[in-house]
Each structure stands twice: as C-alpha cells, then as structure tokens.
Amino acid sequence: MIAAGTCGLSAPAFAQAAASDALCVAAPAPFDSNQLLQKKQVQVTADSAEIVENQFASFKGNVDIVTDSAVIHAKSAEVTDNGRAMSASGGVRYDSPALSVSSDLLSVDSQQQILKLQNTQYQLTGFVGHGAAGEIDIGAEQGISLKDVSFTTCPLDQQDWRLVASEISIEPGDTLGEARNTRFYVGGVPVLYLPYFAFPVSNQRQTGLLFPVIGSSSSTGVDYEQPFYWNMAPNYDMTISPRLMTNRGLQLKTEFRYLTQSSNGQVNVEYLDKDTRLSDDENRYFYRYQHHGRLSENWQLNIDLNGISDNNYIVDLGSDYYNRSDTTINRTIGMDYFSPSLDMSLYLRDFDTLGDFDAIYRALPEAKLQWRSDLASYLSVMIDSELAYFDNAQDNNPEALRWHLAPTIAIPYQRYWGEVTAELTAMNTYYKQTNVVGTELEEEVNRTLYQGRLFSTLYFEKNDQLLGNDVTITFEPKVQYLYTSYEDQSSIGLYDTTALLNDVNGLFRGQEFTGLDRISDNDQITLGVTSRIIDSANREQFVVSLGQIFYLSDSKVTTSVDDRNRSALAGELDWRFDDSWFVHSAIQIATDNDKVERSGLALEYRLDAKSLVQLSHRFVRDLSGETIDQIGLSASWPISQNWQVVGRSYRDLERDRSIENYFGVQYESCCWAIRVVAQRNLTNRYDVTGQQNTDEFDSSIGLTFIFKGIGSSRSNRAMLEEGMFGYRQPYVLN
C-alpha cells in the first residue's frame, strides 16, 4: 500500500522542518525586542499633549507609546484615573514579542493588568499565522485571548483554509494555543466542527495528533493510520500510531527516539494481533533498535537489531526500513576504535533469512584490526588481521573459527602528475571447522598466500576550447600488475564469500570474491583509462572510462567458471549535455563472443527541481541463473502553477510484462495541498515452502491532505521516490 495522508491537530518540529518546501506560506510578523524599555519605564511621544497633574493626560497626532512589553502607535491616546487607565484610538497599531495587531480601539486597565483591542487584524510574531478578531485581551497572568476569531497560515491574499472560533487563548510560556467551538473552512466551505482544538504557536516539539495516513490496497483493504506524537522530554519523544486495516485488523506501530550528548537511538515496534486475512490468525510483528554512541574520543558503539515474525510481513504490511525485495533482516552489535595509526572493530552479526534461501552464516563474533605506519618517506607498513567465528542456524551446517593475518609493505610514490605504488602482502588464514563429517572440508586448514601488486597512473591535462567554451581535457591512463600465489581451498567452507560484480574501478581490486574463504590466484595485467572534460567552473561535463584485465595464466580457483584469457571489457560514461540533460551508462562486454554481460543506462532531462523525465534500462545476462532485462520511465512535471503529476513505469522485457506502475497527482497552493497516488506492482509474496511468487500483483491507492504551517509536507520528489524502485539521480558528475 502506498501510504498517504496528512491531517492533524499538532505537529513536532521534525515534521515542521519540511515547511521550508512550502511555496509561499506567510512569514511571522517581525519584531525587534531591543526597542522595548526597561521594567516599569514608559515613553510617550506625540505631536501635541495636554496634561493635568494627578488627573489625566491627552496626546494627539502620531502618538507612540513604548513600554517594557509592547510598542503602541495611534492617532490619539488618553491616560485617566491618575495613570491607572489608558485608551488609544485611530489607526491603532500594537506590536509585542507575541503578536502584531491593527485595531480601532485600545484600552488598558493597569490595576487588573489587562489590555483590550477591539475590531482587530492580527499576526503572530513567533509563529506563522494571522487572522481577525472582534476582541483581543492581553493579560499578564492569563496571556492572550482572542474572541470571535479567525486563524490561518495562508497569505493575506490567498486564504484557502481558515479556522473560525468563538475563542482562541494562548497562555504565557505555553507552546500550544487552544481554540473553542472551532469551524474549519476550506475555500469558504465549512468542512469540520471541533468543540476544542489545540494548535502549535512555536517551533518547539509538541504533544498531539499528527496527520493521519489514509489509503486502500487489495492487500490491506481500506487503511487508516492515526499517529499520536508524545513530546516526553526535550531529548526523547514517542510516536504511537494505531493502524486499522479492513482486510487484516488493528495494528499498533510505535517509535521511540532519544538523544544524549554522546549518543542517539530509536526503537520501533509494530504488532498486529491475529491477521484476519491469514487462515491461522497469525500474530505478526516487527521490531527495530538502532543506537549510535560515542564511548570516548576514539571508541564508538553501534547497534542495529531487527526482527520480523514471518517472510511476508514486509510484502503484506509494508515497511519504512526494508524493501519487498530484501531477503535478509540483519542484527548487529559492535564497537569501533579509530586513531591515526590503528583502527579496530568488534561486532556480532546475525541475520534472519526470508524465503527459501540457504541460512546465512552469522559472525559471533567478528574482530578486525588494522595498523599502519610510515617507516620512511617512501616506505610504509600495514597489518590487517581478523578473528571471526561463523555459526549457522541450521544445525547440520559446518561452522568455523577463522583467524587471518596479512602484513603489507608498500612503496608509495605520489605526485600531482601521477602515482607509482608497489606492494607485497603475505596472507595467512587459519580455520578450525566443525560439523564437517561427510563433506570435503577439513577440521583444520592453514592457508598461506603471497600477493604482489604494482600500480601506476598518470594525469595529463590540456587547456582547450570546446564549442566556444574554455575547458580542461584530461587523459588518465593506469596499469596494474597483480600476482597472487595459489593454494587449494576446496577444504574450506564458504562462510562470508560471494562473487563480486566488477565495474571499471573494480577491475583494479584484484579480488573475485567478498570475504576471505576464496582468494583467487592471479597473474594478470589490468589496463584502464579515464578522460574528463572540465569546464571553467571546475565542473565535470564529460567522463568516460574503459578497463580490462588480461590474464597471463589461468586462475586455478576460478577456471571452472571462467577460463577466458581476458575479462569483459568494462566501460562507463557520464555526460552532462547542458544544464538540463544528463546521461549515465555502464557496460561490460565479453570480448570472446562480443555479447553484453551487463549494462545500465539512465538518461535524464531536468528542467528544474520539479520538472524531470528519466529513462532507465538495466540488463544482466546471468544473475543467479536468470536474465534481467528491464526498462523504466519516471517523470515529474507541473501541469500548471498548482498542479503536479508524477508517474513511473517499469517493464520486464524478458517476460514481456509490467512489474510496477505508479501514478500520483498533487494540487498545491500556498498553504494547503492534496495528493492522490495509485500503484500496481508485484507482491513478491512467499508461499509455505519459501518460494517467491512472481506472478501476483497488488494494487493500492492513497490520499494525502496537507495544511501548511500546522503540519508536515512532503515534496513532489517524495512521490517520485516512493514505490518499489524509486527515483535516483543517475549521474556522478560533480
């Protein structure tokens, strides 16, 4: 389901930060407190004055009265009752740190400490908001009271929505205003009545209802979520969100956040009691705990714990933290140490696997250390070490203790015109493996490999002119020779090892796999070249890179899957045609048969922040036995000053079918917006055997209603980023 929705009573500052995206929300009235006087001081200036001692004082013409709390301007003013009462009339203007008021008549009772303004137009000083009131009472104790009042955050000339109440009161020091007998008008039409209504009058976080989320999908049915924000303390808060789904039942979602001087964290818990759509009325849950803390100047603590009740939780109920294509739910706890010469980490890594996938090995624990030092100007040493124990949720799978030590001696020579680096590394890895009966694995393995690397690159630059513009053209060739000795590794299990996908930079990595369980033997030369066109503002307008590995001898570790004498030719292109057109392309071509192994293309036209069209395509000939061939079109475009449309469609060319269609339309004025989003996409549900369904679709529709200034707003970019694939800028040019 595509979440939507927003309509509420009060909002936290986190949500209000998005108000900067508003088109033209009215700004708070300015006020300079420096013009006020000291306590119990009063200053009056006028064109003329008449004063009778101990009786009255009369002032006429451009009267300005400055006190310790406000500045009053009027055509005339009169002080009576021996200074205990005052009235002002004629174009009265009252300015204070709380609000700015235009009025017909002002009166002050100094004994009761009450100021009254009649027939007023007001504007809040510290918060966006203005309106009209029949009477405004301002008192030292009771604060501000506005009677027969209207309120809006819209500009004066475009009041698309407004509140009308019998009374609005704002007490001293309070962050919430209170309204009674409130009618809510949209475009002059009353749409809601509330006997009591609270709204924010400052930018501080405040307890209250947030905008609801309203939607509908074939999976959840009609879906209504009502968040409640609880400002528990200045450094921690909580959001409680009951969610009613007609097809599944009532779900409770909670979010708790905290912040200290040295740490921050967040706890999320979601629980659905007895999903009515499932035959067994299964209870479903999701939890997440994240913590980032600084233990000392060099030590950090990081926690990321996630748990889920079943394979289809994300598919059926959605998630703010995982995508329906994810296959693992991670859990990690660890500490990191950083210093100029020494880095260390100690982590526990665990996973929940979704679907019918082999259980992933968890590292309980995994400790890493890297020490580096410069022995001389052109001689450095580095030691990498790792200690890990790999456990598996399946009892019959092998488990292992792995200890790895890799000292490296390097001779780096780096200058502005290029670089030459020579490295020599010895890699020793010890395995203690259990549960190996009936397998090819051995209980103890001690593997020692040696690796030599020689890398060189040069930077050539030329100042030139292109199409009448001054540019800098670079040519950057680089070459690497890599040798790695061979040792039979078939007696070692695969614990954290998968094949790596190469790009141009990856060709110089010198490793075919992640982890340490398989280190390929190498005897190879890698050639690469990059050329750039840089404009006079030092911006890259064009970047092209090519690279390829030439194998001087066959790798015994990878010969069974690849016996070619050279790798695929890898290429990348980033091109900024002008300020509006961008293209990014990456391709790998097998030079022995001229077939494309992998490719990606993104062509984008961007007129401004709200107007863009992007065409993308990706192709992978063999990804886990399947061919990926997909094309996508994304667009965001204003059709008038207030109307915006967003659309996205992805099609699987291999199976000749659509896999996601997404369309959203939004009306946005200066102070309110409404958005409707519809989507149809693959569900990717898992069946009871753990197999993923690739033929079932889910349709959904969502509604968002936003009142700017008393809630949050998400831009058209947010609409474009929602969904399965989402929008991403395709280029890496600076």
C-alpha positions in Angstrom: 0.0 0.0 0.0 1.2 3.5 -0.8 0.9 5.4 2.4 -0.8 8.7 2.2 -2.4 11.0 4.3 -1.9 14.0 6.5 -4.3 16.0 8.6 -3.8 16.8 12.2 -4.0 18.8 15.3 -0.4 19.5 16.3 3.0 18.5 14.9 6.6 18.1 16.1 9.4 20.3 14.9 10.8 17.4 12.9 7.7 17.5 10.8 7.5 21.2 10.6 11.1 21.4 9.2 9.5 20.3 5.9 7.6 23.6 5.9 10.6 25.1 4.1 9.3 23.3 1.0 6.2 25.5 1.1 5.6 27.7 -1.9 4.6 30.9 -0.2 3.5 30.4 3.3 3.1 33.7 5.1 6.1 34.6 7.3 5.8 35.5 11.0 5.5 39.2 11.8 8.9 40.7 12.6 9.6 42.3 16.0 12.8 43.8 17.4 12.8 43.5 21.2 15.7 46.0 21.5 13.2 48.8 21.1 11.5 48.0 24.4 12.3 49.8 27.6 13.4 48.6 31.0 10.9 47.3 33.6 8.3 50.0 34.7 9.5 52.5 32.2 7.1 54.3 29.8 8.0 56.7 27.0 5.3 58.7 25.1 5.9 60.9 22.1 3.2 62.9 20.2 2.7 66.0 18.1 0.8 67.7 21.0 0.0 66.9 24.6 -2.3 68.2 27.4 -1.5 67.1 30.9 -3.4 67.8 34.2 -1.4 66.6 37.1 -2.9 63.6 39.0 -5.9 63.6 36.7 -5.4 62.9 33.0 -3.1 63.3 30.0 -4.2 63.7 26.4 -1.9 63.0 23.4 -2.7 63.7 19.8 -1.0 63.2 16.4 1.5 60.4 15.7 1.3 59.0 19.3 3.9 56.4 20.1 3.9 54.7 23.5 6.8 52.4 24.3 6.8 50.2 27.4 8.7 47.2 28.7 6.4 44.8 26.9 5.0 46.5 23.7 5.0 49.4 21.3 1.7 51.2 20.6 1.0 53.6 17.8 -2.2 55.6 17.4 -3.6 58.9 16.3 -4.7 59.8 19.8 -4.4 58.5 23.3 -5.7 59.4 26.8 -4.5 58.5 30.3 -7.1 58.7 33.1 -7.7 57.7 36.7 -4.3 59.1 37.7 -2.4 56.9 35.3 -4.3 53.7 36.1 -6.2 53.5 32.8 -5.4 54.3 29.2 -7.2 54.3 25.8 -6.0 54.8 22.3 -7.9 55.2 19.0 -7.5 56.0 15.4 -5.3 53.6 13.4 -4.1 51.8 16.5 -1.0 49.5 16.0 0.1 47.2 18.8 3.4 45.3 18.5 4.8 42.8 21.0 7.0 39.7 21.1 3.8 37.6 20.8 1.8 39.3 18.1 1.2 42.4 15.9 -2.3 43.9 15.9 -4.1 46.6 13.9 -7.2 47.8 15.8 -9.8 50.5 16.0 -9.6 51.0 19.8 -7.2 50.0 22.6 -7.8 50.2 26.3 -5.6 49.3 29.3 -6.5 48.6 32.9 -3.2 48.8 34.9 -4.8 47.6 38.1 -6.1 44.3 36.5 -3.1 44.3 34.1 -5.4 43.7 31.1 -5.1 45.2 27.7 -8.1 45.1 25.3 -8.1 45.6 21.5 -11.4 45.8 19.5 -12.1 45.1 15.8 -8.7 43.8 15.1 -6.5 42.2 12.4 -3.6 40.3 14.0 -0.5 38.4 13.0 1.6 36.1 15.3 5.2 37.2 15.8 6.9 34.0 16.7 4.9 31.6 14.6 3.3 31.7 11.1 -0.4 32.6 11.5 -2.8 35.6 11.2 -6.4 36.4 11.2 -9.1 38.8 12.5 -10.8 39.0 16.0 -13.7 41.0 17.4 -11.7 41.5 20.6 -8.3 40.6 21.9 -7.5 40.6 25.6 -3.9 40.5 26.8 -3.1 39.9 30.4 0.0 39.3 32.5 -1.4 36.2 34.0 -3.9 34.8 31.5 -1.9 35.5 28.4 -3.7 36.2 25.1 -7.4 35.7 24.4 -9.0 36.3 21.0 -12.8 36.3 20.8 -14.9 35.8 17.6 -11.6 35.0 15.9 -10.3 33.5 12.6 -6.9 31.9 12.1 -4.9 30.8 9.0 -1.3 30.3 7.9 -2.2 31.3 4.3 -1.0 34.6 2.8 -3.3 37.5 3.2 -4.4 37.5 -0.4 -5.0 33.7 -0.7 -6.8 32.3 2.3 -7.6 28.8 1.0 -8.3 27.5 4.5 -9.0 29.1 7.9 -10.2 28.3 11.4 -13.1 30.3 12.9 -13.6 30.0 16.6 -15.6 31.7 19.4 -12.3 32.0 21.4 -8.6 31.3 21.0 -6.3 31.5 24.0 -2.5 31.4 24.3 -1.2 31.2 27.9 2.2 32.7 28.8 5.1 30.3 28.1 2.7 27.7 26.5 3.6 26.1 23.2 0.0 25.3 22.3 -2.9 27.6 21.5 -6.4 26.5 22.4 -9.5 27.1 20.3 -13.1 26.5 21.3 -16.2 26.0 19.1 -14.0 25.7 16.0 -15.2 25.6 12.5 -12.8 24.6 9.8 -13.3 26.2 6.3 -11.7 25.1 3.0 -12.3 27.5 0.2 -15.1 29.2 2.2 -17.0 25.9 2.8 -17.2 24.6 6.4 -16.0 21.0 6.5 -15.3 20.3 10.2 -16.5 21.3 13.6 -14.5 20.8 16.8 -15.6 21.9 20.2 -11.9 22.0 21.3 -8.8 22.3 19.1 -5.1 22.7 20.1 -2.5 24.0 17.6 1.2 24.9 17.9 2.3 28.5 18.4 6.0 27.9 18.4 8.5 25.8 16.6 9.0 23.5 19.6 8.0 19.9 19.5 4.6 19.4 21.0 2.4 16.6 22.0 -0.7 16.0 19.8 -2.2 14.2 16.9 -0.3 14.2 13.6 -1.8 13.9 10.2 -3.4 10.6 9.6 -2.4 8.1 6.8 -5.3 7.1 4.6 -5.1 4.5 1.8 -6.5 1.4 0.2 -5.0 -1.6 -1.4 -6.0 -5.1 -2.4 -3.8 -6.5 0.4 -4.8 -4.3 3.4 -8.2 -3.1 2.3 -9.2 0.4 3.5 -6.2 1.5 5.6 -6.3 4.3 8.2 -3.4 5.1 10.4 -3.6 7.9 13.1 -0.2 8.9 14.6 -0.1 10.5 18.0 3.1 12.4 18.9 4.2 12.5 22.6 6.8 15.1 23.5 8.1 13.3 26.6 11.1 15.4 27.2 13.5 17.8 25.3 15.8 14.8 24.4 13.3 12.0 23.8 9.9 11.5 22.3 7.5 8.8 21.1 5.0 8.4 18.3 2.1 5.9 18.7 0.2 5.0 15.6 -2.8 2.7 15.7 -3.5 1.4 12.1 -6.8 -0.1 11.1 -6.9 -2.3 8.0 -10.3 -3.7 7.0 -8.7 -6.8 5.5 -6.3 -7.6 8.3 -7.3 -6.0 11.6 -5.8 -3.4 14.0 -2.1 -2.9 14.1 -0.1 -0.8 16.6 3.0 1.0 15.5 5.3 2.8 17.9 8.5 4.8 17.5 10.7 6.0 20.5 13.6 8.3 19.9 16.3 9.6 22.3 19.3 11.9 22.1 22.1 12.5 24.6 25.3 14.4 24.4 27.2 11.3 23.2 24.5 9.1 21.6 21.3 8.8 19.8 18.9 6.0 19.1 15.5 4.8 18.0 13.2 1.9 18.9 10.4 0.8 16.6 7.8 -1.9 17.5 5.0 -2.9 15.2 2.4 -5.6 16.3 -0.7 -7.0 14.5 -2.8 -9.3 16.7 -4.3 -12.1 14.6 -4.1 -11.1 11.0 -7.7 -11.8 9.9 -6.6 -12.4 6.3 -4.5 -15.4 7.2 -6.2 -18.7 7.9 -4.4 -19.4 11.2 -5.0 -15.8 12.6 -1.3 -15.4 12.9 0.2 -12.7 15.2 2.6 -10.6 13.3 5.3 -8.2 14.5 8.4 -6.2 13.5 11.0 -4.6 15.8 14.0 -2.4 15.2 16.5 -0.9 17.6 19.3 1.4 16.4 21.9 3.1 18.6 24.9 5.2 17.7 27.0 6.3 20.6 30.5 7.7 21.4 32.1 5.9 24.3 35.2 8.0 24.3 37.2 10.2 21.9 38.2 7.1 19.9 35.5 4.5 20.7 32.0 4.2 19.2 29.2 1.8 19.9 26.8 0.8 17.1 23.7 -1.3 17.5 21.2 -2.3 14.7 18.8 -5.0 15.8 15.9 -6.0 13.6 13.4 -8.8 13.9 10.3 -10.0 11.9 7.6 -12.5 12.5 7.3 -14.1 9.0 8.5 -14.0 5.5 5.6 -11.9 4.1 5.4 -9.2 6.8 7.1 -6.5 4.6 5.2 -7.6 1.5 1.8 -7.6 3.2 2.1 -4.7 5.6 4.9 -2.5 4.2 8.0 -1.1 6.0 9.8 2.2 6.3 13.1 0.4 6.7 13.1 -2.6 4.3 12.1 -3.1 0.7 10.0 -6.0 -0.5 13.0 -7.3 -2.5 15.2 -7.7 0.6 15.9 -11.3 1.6 17.7 -10.7 5.0 16.9 -8.9 8.2 20.1 -8.0 9.9 21.1 -7.8 13.6 24.5 -6.3 14.5 26.1 -5.1 17.7 29.6 -3.8 17.7 32.3 -1.3 18.8 34.7 0.7 16.6 38.0 2.3 17.5 39.6 4.9 15.3 43.0 6.6 15.5 45.6 7.9 13.0 47.5 4.6 13.0 45.2 2.0 14.4 41.6 1.0 13.6 39.7 -1.8 15.4 36.2 -3.2 15.4 34.4 -5.9 17.3 31.0 -7.0 16.1 28.3 -9.7 16.5 26.5 -10.1 13.2 23.3 -12.2 12.8 20.6 -12.5 10.1 17.0 -13.6 9.6 16.7 -15.1 6.1 13.4 -14.6 4.2 12.1 -17.2 1.8 13.7 -20.5 0.7 17.3 -19.3 0.9 20.2 -21.1 2.5 20.7 -19.9 6.0 23.3 -17.1 6.1 26.3 -17.5 8.4 26.4 -15.2 11.4 29.6 -13.9 12.8 29.6 -14.4 16.6 31.9 -12.5 17.0 33.9 -10.8 14.3 37.0 -8.8 15.3 39.1 -6.7 12.9 42.3 -4.7 13.4 44.4 -2.6 11.0 47.6 -0.9 12.0 49.6 1.3 9.6 52.8 3.3 9.9 55.2 5.2 7.7 58.7 3.8 8.2 60.3 6.3 5.8 59.3 8.9 3.2 58.6 6.1 0.6 58.1 3.1 2.8 55.0 2.2 4.8 53.8 -0.9 6.5 50.3 -2.1 7.2 48.9 -5.1 9.1 45.4 -6.3 8.6 44.0 -9.0 10.9 40.7 -10.6 11.6 39.2 -13.1 14.0 35.7 -14.5 13.5 33.5 -17.4 14.5 30.9 -18.4 11.9 27.7 -20.1 13.2 24.7 -21.2 11.2 21.1 -21.5 12.2 20.9 -24.9 10.6 22.5 -27.4 13.0 23.9 -29.7 10.3 25.9 -27.0 8.5 29.6 -26.6 9.1 30.8 -24.0 11.5 34.3 -22.4 11.7 36.7 -20.3 13.7 38.8 -18.1 11.3 42.0 -16.2 12.1 43.5 -14.1 9.4 46.8 -12.0 9.4 48.0 -10.0 6.4 51.1 -7.8 6.8 51.8 -5.5 3.8 54.9 -3.5 2.9 54.3 -0.7 0.4 56.4 1.8 -1.5 54.1 4.6 -2.5 55.2 7.5 -4.7 52.5 10.1 -5.3 52.8 13.4 -7.1 50.3 15.8 -8.7 51.2 14.3 -12.1 50.7 10.6 -11.2 51.3 7.7 -8.8 53.5 4.6 -8.6 52.8 2.1 -5.8 54.4 -1.3 -5.2 53.0 -3.6 -2.5 54.0 -7.0 -1.1 51.5 -8.9 1.1 51.6 -12.2 3.0 48.2 -13.6 3.8 47.9 -16.4 6.4 44.5 -17.7 7.3 43.8 -20.5 9.9 40.4 -22.4 10.0 39.1 -24.6 12.8 36.0 -26.2 11.3 33.3 -28.4 12.9 30.4 -30.4 11.5 32.5 -31.4 8.6 31.7 -35.2 8.6 30.5 -36.3 5.2 31.9 -33.2 3.4 35.1 -32.3 1.6 36.0 -29.9 4.4 38.8 -30.5 6.8 38.8 -29.8 10.6 41.9 -27.7 10.4 43.3 -25.7 7.5 46.2 -23.3 7.4 46.4 -21.4 4.2 49.3 -19.0 3.3 49.3 -16.9 0.2 51.6 -14.2 -1.2 50.5 -11.3 -3.3 52.5 -8.6 -5.2 51.0 -5.6 -6.7 52.5 -2.8 -8.9 50.2 0.0 -9.8 50.8 3.2 -11.8 48.8 6.1 -13.1 49.5 9.4 -14.9 47.5 12.6 -15.2 47.7 14.6 -18.4 45.8 17.9 -18.7 45.3 20.2 -21.6 43.5 23.6 -21.6 41.4 23.9 -24.8 38.2 25.3 -26.2 35.1 23.3 -27.0 32.1 24.8 -28.7 33.5 28.2 -27.8 33.9 27.4 -24.1 37.1 27.2 -22.1 37.6 23.6 -20.9 40.3 21.3 -19.4 40.7 17.9 -21.0 42.4 15.2 -19.0 43.8 11.8 -20.0 44.4 9.4 -17.2 45.9 6.0 -18.1 46.6 3.4 -15.4 48.1 0.0 -15.3 48.4 -2.7 -12.7 50.2 -6.0 -12.5 48.9 -8.4 -9.8 50.3 -11.7 -8.8 48.7 -13.9 -6.1 50.1 -17.4 -5.3 47.8 -20.5 -5.5 46.7 -22.9 -2.8 43.9 -25.5 -3.0 41.0 -24.1 -1.0 38.4 -26.8 -1.6 38.7 -27.9 2.1 37.5 -24.5 3.3 33.8 -23.8 3.7 32.1 -20.7 2.3 31.1 -18.5 5.2 31.0 -14.9 4.0 32.0 -15.4 0.4 30.1 -14.4 -2.7 31.3 -13.5 -6.2 31.8 -9.7 -6.8 30.4 -7.7 -9.7 33.0 -5.7 -11.4 33.0 -2.2 -12.8 35.9 -0.2 -14.2 37.3 0.6 -10.7 36.5 -3.0 -9.6 38.9 -4.4 -12.2 41.8 -3.0 -10.1 40.5 -4.5 -6.9 42.4 -7.8 -7.6 39.8 -10.0 -5.8 37.0 -12.0 -7.3 35.1 -12.7 -4.1 34.0 -11.0 -0.9 35.4 -12.3 2.4 38.4 -14.5 2.8 37.3 -18.0 2.1 38.2 -17.9 -1.5 41.2 -15.9 -2.6 41.8 -16.3 -6.3 45.3 -16.9 -7.7 46.3 -14.1 -10.1 48.8 -13.5 -12.7 47.3 -10.6 -14.6 47.7 -7.1 -16.1 44.9 -4.6 -15.8 44.7 -1.7 -18.1 42.4 1.3 -17.7 41.9 4.8 -18.9 39.8 7.8 -17.9 39.2 11.0 -19.7 37.4 14.1 -18.4 36.2 17.4 -19.8 36.1 20.0 -17.1 34.5 23.5 -17.6 35.8 26.8 -16.4 33.8 26.4 -13.1 35.7 23.2 -12.4 32.6 21.1 -13.1 32.9 17.7 -14.9 30.9 17.8 -18.1 32.0 14.5 -19.5 33.7 11.5 -18.0 34.5 8.2 -19.9 36.4 5.2 -18.5 37.5 1.9 -20.0 39.2 -1.1 -18.4 40.0 -4.7 -18.9 42.0 -7.5 -17.3 44.5 -9.6 -19.3 45.2 -13.0 -17.7 48.8 -14.1 -18.2 47.9 -17.6 -16.8 44.7 -19.3 -15.9 43.4 -19.0 -12.4 43.0 -22.4 -10.8 40.4 -21.1 -8.3 38.1 -19.7 -11.0 38.9 -21.8 -14.0 35.8 -24.0 -13.5 33.6 -20.9 -14.1 35.8 -18.8 -16.3 38.6 -20.0 -18.5 38.9 -16.9 -20.7 42.3 -15.2 -21.2 40.8 -11.7 -20.5 37.9 -10.2 -18.6 34.9 -8.5 -20.1 35.6 -5.0 -21.3 34.1 -2.6 -18.8 33.1 0.9 -19.7 31.4 3.8 -18.0 30.1 7.2 -19.4 28.8 10.2 -17.6 27.8 13.1 -19.8 26.2 16.5 -19.0 24.9 17.7 -22.3 23.9 21.0 -20.8 22.3 22.2 -17.6 19.3 20.1 -18.3 20.4 16.8 -19.9 22.4 14.1 -18.2 23.3 10.5 -19.2 25.0 7.7 -17.3 25.9 4.4 -18.9 27.9 1.4 -17.8 28.5 -1.7 -19.8 30.5 -4.9 -19.7 31.2 -6.8 -23.0 32.6 -10.3 -23.2 35.3 -9.8 -25.8 35.5 -13.5 -26.7 31.9 -13.6 -28.1 31.1 -9.8 -28.2 28.0 -10.4 -26.0 26.9 -7.8 -23.4 27.1 -9.3 -19.9 25.8 -6.3 -18.0 24.7 -2.9 -18.9 22.9 0.0 -17.4 21.6 3.3 -18.8 19.9 6.3 -17.3 19.0 9.3 -19.5 17.5 12.3 -17.6 16.1 15.7 -18.6 15.8 18.1 -15.7 14.3 21.5 -16.3 14.2 22.5 -12.7 13.6 20.9 -9.2 10.0 20.0 -10.1 10.3 19.1 -13.8 12.2 16.0 -14.8 12.0 12.9 -17.0 14.2 9.9 -16.7 14.5 6.8 -18.9 16.5 3.9 -17.5 17.4 0.4 -18.6 19.4 -2.4 -16.9 20.5 -5.8 -18.3 22.3 -8.7 -16.6 22.7 -11.8 -18.7 23.1 -14.2 -15.8 22.1 -13.2 -12.2 21.6 -16.4 -10.2 20.5 -18.2 -13.3 18.1 -15.5 -14.5 18.3 -12.8 -17.2 17.4 -9.3 -16.0 16.2 -7.0 -18.8 14.1 -4.1 -17.5 13.2 -0.7 -18.8 11.8 2.1 -16.7 10.3 5.6 -17.3 10.0 8.1 -14.4 8.6 11.6 -14.7 7.6 14.5 -12.5 6.1 17.5 -14.2 4.0 20.5 -13.2 0.9 20.9 -15.5 0.0 24.3 -14.1 1.2 26.6 -11.3 -0.6 24.5 -8.6 -0.9 21.0 -10.2 1.9 18.4 -10.4 1.9 14.9 -11.8 4.3 12.1 -11.1 4.5 8.8 -12.8 6.7 5.8 -13.1 6.5 2.5 -15.0 8.9 -0.4 -15.1 8.6 -3.3 -17.6 10.3 -6.7 -17.7 11.4 -7.1 -21.3 12.5 -10.7 -20.7 8.9 -11.8 -19.7 7.1 -9.0 -21.6 5.1 -7.6 -18.7 4.8 -4.6 -16.4 6.3 -5.1 -13.0 5.4 -1.7 -11.5 3.1 1.2 -12.4 2.9 4.3 -10.3 1.0 7.5 -10.7 0.5 10.4 -8.5 -1.2 13.8 -8.9 -0.9 16.7 -6.4 -2.6 20.1 -6.1 -0.5 22.5 -4.0 -1.4 26.1 -3.1 0.4 28.5 -0.9 -1.0 26.9 2.3 -2.5 23.5 1.6 -2.1 20.6 -0.7 -3.9 17.4 -1.6 -2.2 14.3 -3.2 -3.6 11.1 -4.7 -1.3 8.2 -5.5 -2.2 4.9 -7.3 0.1 2.0 -7.8 0.2 -1.6 -9.1 3.2 -3.8 -8.6 4.4 -7.4 -8.0 3.7 -8.6 -4.5 6.7 -10.9 -4.3 4.9 -13.0 -1.6 6.5 -16.2 -0.3 4.4 -19.4 -0.2 4.6 -22.0 2.6 7.6 -23.6 1.0 9.5 -20.3 0.9 9.3 -19.9 -2.8 8.6 -16.3 -4.0 5.5 -15.7 -6.2 6.5 -13.7 -9.3 3.0 -13.6 -10.9 0.8 -12.0 -8.2 0.2 -8.2 -8.2 -1.1 -5.8 -5.6 -3.0 -2.6 -6.3 -3.2 0.4 -4.0 -4.4 4.0 -3.8 -3.5 6.6 -1.2 -4.6 10.1 -0.2 -2.6 12.9 1.4 -4.2 16.1 2.7 -1.8 18.8 4.0 -2.3 22.1 5.7 0.9 24.0 5.6 2.1 25.7 8.8 0.3 23.3 11.2 1.8 20.1 9.9 4.2 18.5 7.6 4.5 18.4 3.8 6.5 16.1 1.5 7.5 17.4 -1.8 6.9 16.0 -5.3 10.3 14.4 -5.1 8.9 12.2 -2.2 6.2 11.0 -4.5 8.8 10.1 -7.1 11.0 8.2 -4.6 8.1 6.1 -3.3 7.4 2.6 -4.5 9.4 -0.5 -5.3 12.2 1.1 -7.4 12.0 4.8 -6.7 13.8 7.6 -8.4 17.6 8.1 -8.1 19.8 10.6 -9.8 21.8 8.6 -12.3 24.9 10.6 -12.7 28.0 11.1 -10.5 29.3 14.3 -12.1 30.2 17.0 -9.6 
